[in-house]
Amino acid sequence: MTTNITKLKSSKGAPPAADAAPDVIAEDKRGEKVALRPIQVRVPVTVFEEFSEQAGREYGFSHGAKKRLFLKMWEAYKAQNM
């Protein structure tokens, strides 16, 4: 018994049509560049671990998660106190 694979060969490995592919260069979602400055505080190890865990749960265990959680907390603080 043989299998007709001609339908598979026509689409396998073919790139998407030019009009169907998004222009990833034109869609720059990074926003404007903002000058960054480091902030460093010393906290107990348990606080650091809890903060890291929470950041990972909210933003994924990847680079920048703690920064994003800190900025979220800062915005919430400003909304309540300023």
Buried (B, 14 or more C-beta within 10 A) or exposed (E): EEEEEEEEEEEEEEEEEEEEEEEEEEEEEEEEEEEEEEEEEEEEEEEEEEBBEBBBEEBEEEEEBBEBBBEEEEEEEEEEEE
